[in-house]
């Protein structure tokens, strides 16, 4: 009899089949001894009930008109989820949850009450800097009423995380720095022997089946950026500031992703100041077809990730798997992705970012060598390899 692996992802989207939310169930499902399900509230009606062999379970919200203005309203809206979980818990061998949150705690708690021998796996999607700031708030002395209510809110979440840490069976961290910092303890609760380092990865099987990867000399002079363009965390304006006034020579810059409403004006301002770049700095908008995005990685030589923070940065891993030269800020997983800064370039500030682009445009970067280093290092981030490491702990 096959083991059942269930991932509860309340806001799952089809495009997430190319991210860890979908890839872990997908690769688990490839094992003949396992079967996977994804449970979610907002699955599109035109989404197959079986997506890539994974059973997609559509959940209904109780009182969907109720606004999420308090914890109890969120709890009430999940009643059908809890009913389904109680009904199916004994048949679930592994329950996978994302993030150490209140909702993850309640899902884990109900599951463990019905099936104490089942395993709860929490994928941390962890940002160490944010965690440290939250701890500071919980341990702080409020200076005013606003601080008091902020501390109260964070403390409530913190206490649920402590409870979740005490009942989970496995907690994975995406970056080595987070894993080494958090190995034996979470929120004051011992997690010794129940944690692991598991970086995010790429859907290497799908890539190999659909895309004929180009060698370095066959690639085009394209600089690529992929993400939620215009969001503060992504620092897309930093790219435009660096490109302002620069002679791009034979290079083109493609930016792929949904553009935030307030960023359109900044794009227009950039083109007004740089009318010569309308054909060389190109905003492509969102692309949901994973193969089409893969083709852009395949054509490009360089990938930019100037984020102010990232929990990991899956787009960088995808770019790495096509041999792209990575230019990134020192986000939490930068040591993992750049092999401790042995490949690509980590920029510390705006001047350093500008210098990195100038060096590239002036031909001072050995892109052939960087290509081979990136391709070799990307082997560590293939889900066909990572899933075997995970299954050993499940």
PAROBA-170090 format. One record per residue (C-alpha): residue number from 1; x negated, y negated, z negated. Coordinates in nm, 4 decimals. Each point is the difference from the previous one (the first is absolute). Layout:
N
+-----+----------+----------+----------+
: num :        X :        Y :        Z :
+-----+----------+----------+----------+
: NUM :        X :        Y :        Z :
...
+-----+----------+----------+----------+
//
This chain:
394
+-----+----------+----------+----------+
: num :        X :        Y :        Z :
+-----+----------+----------+----------+
:   1 :   0.0000 :   0.0000 :   0.0000 :
:   2 :  -0.1324 :  -0.3427 :   0.0938 :
:   3 :  -0.0878 :  -0.2588 :  -0.2616 :
:   4 :   0.2020 :  -0.3211 :   0.0180 :
:   5 :  -0.1713 :  -0.3398 :   0.0028 :
:   6 :   0.2292 :  -0.3010 :  -0.0440 :
:   7 :  -0.1023 :  -0.3631 :   0.0364 :
:   8 :   0.2403 :  -0.2611 :  -0.1347 :
:   9 :  -0.0591 :  -0.3210 :   0.1937 :
:  10 :   0.2941 :  -0.2308 :  -0.0586 :
:  11 :  -0.0740 :  -0.2332 :   0.2924 :
:  12 :  -0.1521 :   0.2357 :   0.2570 :
:  13 :  -0.0342 :  -0.1270 :   0.3564 :
:  14 :  -0.0703 :   0.2022 :   0.3126 :
:  15 :  -0.3285 :  -0.1819 :   0.0624 :
:  16 :  -0.1210 :   0.1298 :  -0.3363 :
:  17 :  -0.0411 :   0.3416 :   0.1589 :
:  18 :  -0.3380 :  -0.1418 :   0.1011 :
:  19 :  -0.0832 :  -0.0954 :  -0.3605 :
:  20 :  -0.0650 :   0.2020 :  -0.3128 :
:  21 :   0.3738 :  -0.0027 :  -0.0927 :
:  22 :   0.0708 :   0.2123 :   0.3055 :
:  23 :  -0.3353 :   0.1621 :   0.0684 :
:  24 :  -0.0294 :   0.1895 :  -0.3283 :
:  25 :   0.3409 :   0.1717 :   0.0459 :
:  26 :  -0.0831 :   0.0526 :   0.3683 :
:  27 :  -0.3317 :   0.1719 :  -0.0629 :
:  28 :   0.1353 :   0.1997 :  -0.2961 :
:  29 :   0.2776 :   0.1183 :   0.2314 :
:  30 :  -0.2547 :   0.1338 :   0.2491 :
:  31 :  -0.0930 :   0.2668 :  -0.2541 :
:  32 :   0.2165 :   0.3058 :   0.0602 :
:  33 :   0.0341 :   0.0464 :  -0.3767 :
:  34 :   0.1547 :  -0.3436 :  -0.0528 :
:  35 :   0.3028 :  -0.2014 :   0.1092 :
:  36 :   0.0405 :  -0.3753 :  -0.0436 :
:  37 :   0.2879 :  -0.2386 :  -0.0563 :
:  38 :   0.0145 :  -0.3798 :  -0.0157 :
:  39 :   0.2821 :  -0.1597 :  -0.1972 :
:  40 :   0.0906 :  -0.3616 :   0.0673 :
:  41 :   0.2860 :  -0.2502 :  -0.0179 :
:  42 :  -0.0578 :  -0.1907 :   0.3227 :
:  43 :  -0.0648 :   0.2672 :   0.2631 :
:  44 :   0.1265 :  -0.1228 :   0.3361 :
:  45 :   0.2953 :   0.1919 :   0.1392 :
:  46 :  -0.1863 :   0.0599 :   0.3257 :
:  47 :  -0.2885 :   0.1607 :  -0.1902 :
:  48 :  -0.0155 :   0.3754 :   0.0479 :
:  49 :   0.1151 :   0.2091 :  -0.2948 :
:  50 :  -0.3167 :   0.1972 :   0.0594 :
:  51 :  -0.2889 :  -0.2304 :   0.0854 :
:  52 :  -0.3144 :   0.1871 :   0.1056 :
:  53 :   0.1413 :   0.3022 :  -0.1818 :
:  54 :   0.0644 :  -0.1942 :  -0.3212 :
:  55 :   0.3535 :   0.0000 :  -0.1359 :
:  56 :   0.1168 :  -0.3603 :  -0.0457 :
:  57 :   0.2531 :  -0.0309 :  -0.2840 :
:  58 :   0.2176 :  -0.3117 :   0.0182 :
:  59 :   0.0933 :  -0.1303 :  -0.3431 :
:  60 :   0.2986 :  -0.2213 :  -0.0740 :
:  61 :  -0.0154 :  -0.2958 :  -0.2335 :
:  62 :   0.2597 :  -0.0184 :  -0.2737 :
:  63 :   0.1639 :  -0.3440 :   0.0075 :
:  64 :  -0.2188 :  -0.1262 :   0.2884 :
:  65 :   0.1509 :  -0.3465 :  -0.0387 :
:  66 :  -0.1530 :  -0.0340 :  -0.3479 :
:  67 :  -0.2948 :  -0.2403 :  -0.0017 :
:  68 :  -0.3341 :   0.1085 :  -0.1520 :
:  69 :  -0.0108 :  -0.2673 :  -0.2686 :
:  70 :  -0.0876 :   0.2325 :  -0.2897 :
:  71 :  -0.1461 :   0.3443 :  -0.0686 :
:  72 :   0.3395 :   0.1470 :  -0.0861 :
:  73 :   0.1463 :  -0.1010 :   0.3375 :
:  74 :  -0.2813 :   0.1792 :   0.1809 :
:  75 :   0.0606 :   0.3043 :  -0.2188 :
:  76 :   0.3721 :   0.0026 :   0.0819 :
:  77 :  -0.0626 :  -0.0293 :   0.3741 :
:  78 :  -0.2189 :   0.3129 :  -0.0172 :
:  79 :   0.2681 :   0.2202 :  -0.1596 :
:  80 :   0.0455 :   0.2077 :   0.3169 :
:  81 :  -0.3763 :   0.0476 :   0.0207 :
:  82 :  -0.0100 :   0.1229 :  -0.3592 :
:  83 :   0.2941 :   0.2318 :   0.0645 :
:  84 :  -0.1771 :   0.1468 :   0.3008 :
:  85 :  -0.3245 :   0.0372 :  -0.1940 :
:  86 :   0.1710 :   0.1791 :  -0.2904 :
:  87 :   0.1740 :   0.2338 :   0.2456 :
:  88 :  -0.3140 :   0.0850 :   0.1993 :
:  89 :  -0.2746 :  -0.0239 :  -0.2657 :
:  90 :  -0.0329 :   0.3750 :  -0.0611 :
:  91 :  -0.0629 :   0.0564 :   0.3716 :
:  92 :  -0.2749 :  -0.2646 :   0.0217 :
:  93 :  -0.3544 :   0.1197 :  -0.0639 :
:  94 :  -0.1695 :  -0.3400 :   0.0395 :
:  95 :   0.1613 :  -0.3421 :  -0.0332 :
:  96 :  -0.2071 :  -0.2770 :   0.1551 :
:  97 :   0.0523 :  -0.3601 :  -0.1122 :
:  98 :  -0.1692 :  -0.3257 :   0.0954 :
:  99 :  -0.1294 :  -0.2520 :  -0.2540 :
: 100 :   0.0041 :   0.0046 :  -0.3786 :
: 101 :   0.3359 :  -0.1741 :  -0.0469 :
: 102 :   0.3228 :   0.0227 :  -0.1973 :
: 103 :   0.1802 :   0.1646 :   0.2896 :
: 104 :  -0.2775 :   0.2594 :   0.0322 :
: 105 :   0.0271 :   0.0680 :  -0.3732 :
: 106 :   0.3751 :   0.0647 :   0.0093 :
: 107 :  -0.0342 :   0.2273 :   0.3025 :
: 108 :  -0.2805 :   0.1934 :  -0.1685 :
: 109 :   0.1839 :   0.0148 :  -0.3330 :
: 110 :   0.3200 :   0.1479 :   0.1463 :
: 111 :  -0.1931 :   0.2430 :   0.2160 :
: 112 :  -0.2099 :   0.1254 :  -0.2931 :
: 113 :   0.3073 :   0.0386 :  -0.2219 :
: 114 :   0.1578 :   0.2373 :   0.2506 :
: 115 :  -0.3202 :   0.1628 :   0.1289 :
: 116 :  -0.2770 :  -0.0259 :  -0.2632 :
: 117 :  -0.2197 :   0.2372 :   0.2038 :
: 118 :   0.0211 :  -0.2169 :   0.3114 :
: 119 :  -0.2820 :  -0.2414 :   0.0832 :
: 120 :   0.0243 :  -0.3775 :   0.0191 :
: 121 :  -0.2570 :  -0.1562 :   0.2313 :
: 122 :  -0.0312 :  -0.3772 :  -0.0044 :
: 123 :  -0.1944 :  -0.1666 :   0.2786 :
: 124 :  -0.1228 :  -0.3142 :  -0.1705 :
: 125 :  -0.0390 :  -0.2330 :   0.3002 :
: 126 :  -0.2040 :  -0.1708 :  -0.2672 :
: 127 :  -0.1473 :  -0.3491 :  -0.0164 :
: 128 :  -0.2481 :  -0.0217 :  -0.2875 :
: 129 :  -0.0092 :  -0.3808 :  -0.0111 :
: 130 :   0.3787 :  -0.0246 :  -0.0329 :
: 131 :  -0.0013 :   0.2695 :  -0.2698 :
: 132 :  -0.2591 :  -0.1922 :  -0.2034 :
: 133 :   0.2025 :  -0.3214 :   0.0276 :
: 134 :   0.3126 :   0.1794 :  -0.1186 :
: 135 :  -0.1870 :   0.1384 :  -0.3017 :
: 136 :  -0.1148 :  -0.3534 :  -0.0846 :
: 137 :   0.3601 :  -0.1232 :   0.0086 :
: 138 :   0.1236 :   0.2850 :  -0.2203 :
: 139 :  -0.2747 :  -0.0693 :  -0.2563 :
: 140 :   0.0309 :  -0.3802 :   0.0145 :
: 141 :   0.1539 :  -0.2357 :  -0.2550 :
: 142 :   0.2864 :  -0.1991 :   0.1611 :
: 143 :  -0.0585 :  -0.3772 :   0.0040 :
: 144 :   0.3518 :  -0.0922 :   0.1071 :
: 145 :   0.3403 :   0.1479 :   0.0766 :
: 146 :  -0.0964 :   0.0787 :   0.3584 :
: 147 :  -0.3038 :   0.1986 :  -0.1177 :
: 148 :   0.2196 :   0.1782 :  -0.2542 :
: 149 :   0.2457 :   0.1285 :   0.2599 :
: 150 :  -0.2802 :   0.0877 :   0.2419 :
: 151 :  -0.1739 :   0.2043 :  -0.2684 :
: 152 :   0.3293 :   0.1653 :  -0.0914 :
: 153 :   0.0602 :   0.1012 :   0.3628 :
: 154 :  -0.3509 :   0.1363 :   0.0487 :
: 155 :   0.0045 :   0.1794 :  -0.3355 :
: 156 :   0.3235 :   0.1775 :   0.0899 :
: 157 :  -0.1548 :   0.1222 :   0.3267 :
: 158 :  -0.3244 :   0.0862 :  -0.1795 :
: 159 :   0.1797 :   0.2189 :  -0.2546 :
: 160 :   0.1748 :   0.1969 :   0.2738 :
: 161 :  -0.3362 :   0.0517 :   0.1707 :
: 162 :  -0.1381 :   0.1403 :  -0.3238 :
: 163 :   0.2877 :   0.2464 :  -0.0156 :
: 164 :  -0.0504 :   0.0948 :   0.3641 :
: 165 :  -0.3731 :   0.0504 :  -0.0595 :
: 166 :   0.0818 :   0.2422 :  -0.2803 :
: 167 :   0.2217 :   0.2304 :   0.2111 :
: 168 :  -0.1520 :  -0.0073 :   0.3505 :
: 169 :  -0.2120 :   0.2925 :   0.1171 :
: 170 :  -0.2182 :  -0.1784 :   0.2533 :
: 171 :  -0.0838 :  -0.3642 :   0.0680 :
: 172 :  -0.2168 :  -0.0914 :   0.2988 :
: 173 :  -0.1996 :  -0.3173 :   0.0562 :
: 174 :  -0.0901 :  -0.1220 :   0.3485 :
: 175 :  -0.3308 :  -0.1716 :  -0.0774 :
: 176 :  -0.3021 :   0.1356 :  -0.1821 :
: 177 :  -0.0353 :  -0.3118 :  -0.2113 :
: 178 :   0.3575 :   0.0405 :  -0.1290 :
: 179 :  -0.0418 :   0.3730 :  -0.0567 :
: 180 :  -0.3233 :  -0.0439 :  -0.1944 :
: 181 :   0.1534 :  -0.2779 :  -0.2109 :
: 182 :   0.3269 :   0.1859 :  -0.0672 :
: 183 :  -0.1061 :   0.3676 :  -0.0006 :
: 184 :   0.0820 :   0.0903 :  -0.3582 :
: 185 :   0.2649 :  -0.2525 :  -0.1027 :
: 186 :   0.2983 :  -0.1968 :   0.1269 :
: 187 :   0.1604 :  -0.2706 :  -0.2165 :
: 188 :  -0.1551 :   0.1514 :  -0.3110 :
: 189 :   0.1246 :   0.3522 :   0.0798 :
: 190 :  -0.2498 :   0.2770 :   0.0661 :
: 191 :   0.0170 :   0.1321 :   0.3565 :
: 192 :  -0.3167 :   0.2087 :  -0.0230 :
: 193 :   0.0109 :   0.2921 :   0.2425 :
: 194 :   0.3109 :  -0.1413 :   0.1722 :
: 195 :  -0.1555 :  -0.2517 :   0.2395 :
: 196 :  -0.1795 :   0.0215 :   0.3312 :
: 197 :  -0.1629 :  -0.2174 :   0.2638 :
: 198 :   0.1989 :   0.0201 :   0.3240 :
: 199 :  -0.0576 :  -0.2783 :   0.2534 :
: 200 :   0.2576 :  -0.0935 :   0.2597 :
: 201 :  -0.0565 :   0.1486 :   0.3405 :
: 202 :   0.1035 :   0.0158 :   0.3640 :
: 203 :   0.2275 :   0.2336 :   0.1931 :
: 204 :  -0.2920 :   0.1567 :   0.1851 :
: 205 :   0.2046 :   0.2816 :   0.1541 :
: 206 :   0.2449 :  -0.2448 :   0.1626 :
: 207 :  -0.2856 :  -0.2230 :   0.1169 :
: 208 :  -0.1889 :   0.2899 :   0.1561 :
: 209 :   0.3165 :   0.1273 :   0.1709 :
: 210 :   0.1078 :  -0.3336 :   0.1510 :
: 211 :  -0.3109 :  -0.2137 :   0.0515 :
: 212 :  -0.3191 :   0.0657 :   0.1913 :
: 213 :  -0.2488 :  -0.1905 :  -0.2125 :
: 214 :  -0.2330 :  -0.2358 :   0.1818 :
: 215 :  -0.3741 :  -0.0039 :  -0.0522 :
: 216 :  -0.1623 :  -0.3228 :  -0.1108 :
: 217 :  -0.1066 :  -0.1055 :   0.3521 :
: 218 :   0.3542 :   0.0521 :   0.1331 :
: 219 :   0.1613 :  -0.2318 :  -0.2532 :
: 220 :   0.1002 :  -0.3596 :   0.0752 :
: 221 :  -0.1172 :  -0.3207 :  -0.1650 :
: 222 :   0.3059 :  -0.0145 :  -0.2224 :
: 223 :   0.0197 :  -0.1113 :  -0.3622 :
: 224 :   0.3075 :   0.1474 :  -0.1670 :
: 225 :   0.2024 :  -0.0817 :  -0.3132 :
: 226 :   0.3008 :   0.2037 :  -0.1125 :
: 227 :   0.2318 :  -0.0776 :  -0.2913 :
: 228 :   0.2776 :  -0.2212 :  -0.1310 :
: 229 :  -0.1168 :  -0.3192 :   0.1639 :
: 230 :   0.0351 :  -0.3186 :  -0.1984 :
: 231 :   0.0466 :   0.1584 :  -0.3421 :
: 232 :  -0.2176 :  -0.1618 :  -0.2641 :
: 233 :  -0.1697 :   0.3275 :  -0.0928 :
: 234 :  -0.0985 :   0.0661 :   0.3617 :
: 235 :  -0.1718 :  -0.3404 :   0.0495 :
: 236 :   0.0852 :  -0.0186 :   0.3700 :
: 237 :  -0.0609 :  -0.3749 :  -0.0137 :
: 238 :  -0.3623 :   0.0842 :  -0.0809 :
: 239 :  -0.0325 :   0.1607 :   0.3432 :
: 240 :   0.1364 :  -0.3085 :   0.1751 :
: 241 :  -0.2271 :  -0.2283 :  -0.2023 :
: 242 :  -0.3054 :   0.2045 :   0.0959 :
: 243 :   0.0972 :   0.0036 :   0.3690 :
: 244 :   0.0771 :  -0.3727 :   0.0068 :
: 245 :  -0.2394 :  -0.1689 :   0.2426 :
: 246 :  -0.2107 :   0.3107 :   0.0644 :
: 247 :  -0.1031 :   0.1047 :   0.3478 :
: 248 :   0.1342 :   0.3546 :   0.0248 :
: 249 :  -0.1924 :   0.0588 :   0.3225 :
: 250 :   0.1259 :   0.3238 :   0.1531 :
: 251 :   0.1780 :   0.1151 :  -0.3176 :
: 252 :   0.3752 :   0.0166 :  -0.0681 :
: 253 :   0.1768 :   0.0172 :  -0.3358 :
: 254 :   0.3222 :   0.2002 :  -0.0407 :
: 255 :   0.2132 :  -0.0342 :  -0.3136 :
: 256 :   0.2677 :   0.2681 :  -0.0475 :
: 257 :   0.2748 :  -0.0089 :  -0.2604 :
: 258 :   0.3149 :  -0.1721 :  -0.1132 :
: 259 :  -0.0554 :  -0.3750 :  -0.0294 :
: 260 :   0.1407 :  -0.1700 :  -0.3101 :
: 261 :   0.2456 :  -0.2811 :   0.0730 :
: 262 :  -0.2140 :  -0.2800 :  -0.1424 :
: 263 :  -0.3092 :   0.1088 :   0.1945 :
: 264 :   0.1321 :  -0.0805 :   0.3470 :
: 265 :  -0.0699 :  -0.3695 :  -0.0544 :
: 266 :  -0.3633 :   0.0756 :  -0.0874 :
: 267 :  -0.0374 :   0.1982 :   0.3200 :
: 268 :   0.1355 :  -0.2932 :   0.2009 :
: 269 :  -0.2383 :  -0.2383 :  -0.1767 :
: 270 :  -0.2892 :   0.2302 :   0.0876 :
: 271 :   0.0925 :   0.0018 :   0.3698 :
: 272 :   0.0428 :  -0.3777 :   0.0056 :
: 273 :  -0.3529 :  -0.0391 :  -0.1337 :
: 274 :  -0.1339 :   0.2855 :   0.2164 :
: 275 :   0.1967 :   0.0032 :   0.3295 :
: 276 :  -0.2800 :   0.2018 :   0.1588 :
: 277 :   0.0774 :   0.2945 :  -0.2305 :
: 278 :   0.3600 :   0.0683 :   0.1028 :
: 279 :  -0.1244 :   0.2811 :   0.2225 :
: 280 :  -0.2721 :   0.1252 :  -0.2349 :
: 281 :   0.1661 :  -0.0082 :  -0.3442 :
: 282 :   0.3169 :   0.2013 :   0.0475 :
: 283 :   0.2767 :   0.0770 :  -0.2493 :
: 284 :   0.1680 :   0.3239 :   0.1092 :
: 285 :   0.2678 :   0.0146 :  -0.2711 :
: 286 :   0.0954 :   0.3275 :  -0.1714 :
: 287 :  -0.0686 :   0.3296 :   0.1782 :
: 288 :   0.1734 :   0.3013 :  -0.1536 :
: 289 :  -0.1176 :   0.2623 :   0.2480 :
: 290 :  -0.3001 :   0.1658 :  -0.1657 :
: 291 :  -0.1470 :   0.1043 :   0.3348 :
: 292 :   0.0099 :  -0.3581 :   0.1312 :
: 293 :  -0.1758 :  -0.1297 :  -0.3107 :
: 294 :  -0.2531 :   0.2793 :   0.0383 :
: 295 :  -0.0724 :  -0.1159 :   0.3539 :
: 296 :  -0.0897 :  -0.3467 :  -0.1315 :
: 297 :  -0.2398 :   0.1539 :  -0.2519 :
: 298 :  -0.1401 :   0.2095 :   0.2818 :
: 299 :  -0.0628 :  -0.2993 :   0.2261 :
: 300 :  -0.1435 :  -0.2240 :  -0.2738 :
: 301 :  -0.3552 :  -0.0265 :  -0.1226 :
: 302 :   0.0607 :  -0.2068 :  -0.3136 :
: 303 :   0.2601 :  -0.0016 :  -0.2765 :
: 304 :   0.0678 :  -0.2898 :  -0.2389 :
: 305 :   0.1401 :   0.0370 :  -0.3522 :
: 306 :  -0.0422 :  -0.3330 :  -0.1835 :
: 307 :   0.2569 :   0.0849 :  -0.2714 :
: 308 :  -0.0022 :  -0.1692 :  -0.3384 :
: 309 :   0.0886 :   0.3397 :  -0.1471 :
: 310 :   0.0917 :   0.3491 :   0.1165 :
: 311 :   0.0872 :   0.3148 :  -0.1931 :
: 312 :  -0.1991 :   0.1916 :   0.2624 :
: 313 :   0.0372 :  -0.1191 :   0.3582 :
: 314 :   0.1253 :   0.2821 :   0.2222 :
: 315 :  -0.0431 :  -0.2117 :   0.3128 :
: 316 :  -0.3746 :  -0.0116 :  -0.0639 :
: 317 :  -0.0129 :   0.3796 :  -0.0175 :
: 318 :   0.1901 :   0.0242 :   0.3270 :
: 319 :  -0.2409 :  -0.2451 :   0.1636 :
: 320 :  -0.2956 :   0.1906 :  -0.1450 :
: 321 :   0.1236 :   0.3253 :   0.1551 :
: 322 :  -0.0354 :  -0.1627 :   0.3441 :
: 323 :  -0.3535 :  -0.1208 :  -0.0730 :
: 324 :   0.0857 :  -0.3671 :  -0.0501 :
: 325 :  -0.2417 :  -0.2396 :  -0.1666 :
: 326 :   0.1734 :  -0.1109 :  -0.3205 :
: 327 :  -0.0186 :  -0.3571 :  -0.1297 :
: 328 :   0.1751 :  -0.0171 :  -0.3355 :
: 329 :   0.0200 :  -0.1795 :  -0.3315 :
: 330 :  -0.0988 :   0.1936 :  -0.3166 :
: 331 :   0.3395 :   0.1614 :  -0.0663 :
: 332 :   0.0375 :   0.2817 :  -0.2526 :
: 333 :  -0.0899 :   0.2849 :   0.2381 :
: 334 :  -0.2736 :  -0.1778 :   0.1950 :
: 335 :  -0.2736 :   0.2249 :  -0.1402 :
: 336 :   0.1896 :   0.3089 :   0.1163 :
: 337 :   0.0781 :  -0.1293 :   0.3481 :
: 338 :  -0.3405 :  -0.1565 :   0.0766 :
: 339 :  -0.1967 :   0.2850 :  -0.1600 :
: 340 :  -0.1332 :  -0.2357 :  -0.2681 :
: 341 :  -0.0558 :  -0.2746 :   0.2600 :
: 342 :  -0.2146 :   0.2186 :   0.2244 :
: 343 :   0.2283 :  -0.0681 :   0.2953 :
: 344 :   0.2024 :  -0.3004 :   0.1113 :
: 345 :  -0.0355 :  -0.3308 :  -0.1803 :
: 346 :   0.1474 :  -0.1158 :  -0.3293 :
: 347 :   0.0494 :  -0.3764 :  -0.0154 :
: 348 :   0.0113 :  -0.1796 :  -0.3342 :
: 349 :   0.1425 :  -0.3403 :   0.1000 :
: 350 :   0.1163 :  -0.2129 :   0.2953 :
: 351 :  -0.3544 :  -0.0980 :   0.1011 :
: 352 :  -0.1099 :   0.3630 :  -0.0039 :
: 353 :   0.3051 :   0.0959 :   0.2075 :
: 354 :  -0.0796 :  -0.2699 :   0.2536 :
: 355 :  -0.3646 :   0.1142 :   0.0183 :
: 356 :   0.1099 :   0.3609 :   0.0580 :
: 357 :   0.2123 :  -0.1063 :   0.2994 :
: 358 :  -0.2814 :  -0.2169 :   0.1383 :
: 359 :  -0.2471 :   0.2889 :  -0.0263 :
: 360 :   0.2434 :   0.2200 :   0.1869 :
: 361 :   0.0644 :  -0.2527 :   0.2774 :
: 362 :  -0.3738 :  -0.0631 :   0.0370 :
: 363 :  -0.0700 :   0.3701 :   0.0491 :
: 364 :  -0.1931 :   0.0406 :  -0.3244 :
: 365 :   0.1965 :   0.3089 :  -0.1083 :
: 366 :  -0.1015 :   0.3443 :   0.1268 :
: 367 :   0.3515 :   0.1186 :   0.0802 :
: 368 :  -0.1240 :   0.3296 :   0.1443 :
: 369 :  -0.1669 :   0.0928 :  -0.3280 :
: 370 :   0.2995 :  -0.1223 :  -0.2013 :
: 371 :   0.2303 :   0.2133 :   0.2156 :
: 372 :  -0.1886 :   0.3207 :  -0.0787 :
: 373 :  -0.0211 :  -0.0779 :  -0.3734 :
: 374 :   0.3719 :  -0.0712 :  -0.0130 :
: 375 :   0.0950 :   0.3185 :   0.1854 :
: 376 :  -0.2150 :   0.2134 :  -0.2307 :
: 377 :   0.1330 :  -0.1615 :  -0.3187 :
: 378 :   0.3633 :   0.0219 :   0.1159 :
: 379 :  -0.0140 :   0.3807 :  -0.0272 :
: 380 :   0.0535 :  -0.0457 :  -0.3757 :
: 381 :   0.3365 :  -0.1626 :   0.0615 :
: 382 :   0.1737 :   0.2608 :   0.2168 :
: 383 :   0.3224 :   0.1248 :  -0.1543 :
: 384 :  -0.0649 :   0.3480 :   0.1351 :
: 385 :  -0.2957 :   0.0056 :  -0.2422 :
: 386 :   0.1487 :  -0.2053 :  -0.2838 :
: 387 :   0.3151 :   0.2111 :  -0.0256 :
: 388 :  -0.2045 :   0.3101 :  -0.0802 :
: 389 :  -0.1601 :  -0.1852 :  -0.2915 :
: 390 :   0.3435 :  -0.1045 :  -0.1257 :
: 391 :   0.1560 :   0.3469 :   0.0336 :
: 392 :  -0.2708 :   0.1443 :  -0.2240 :
: 393 :   0.1364 :  -0.2154 :  -0.2822 :
: 394 :   0.3708 :   0.0593 :   0.0614 :
+-----+----------+----------+----------+
//
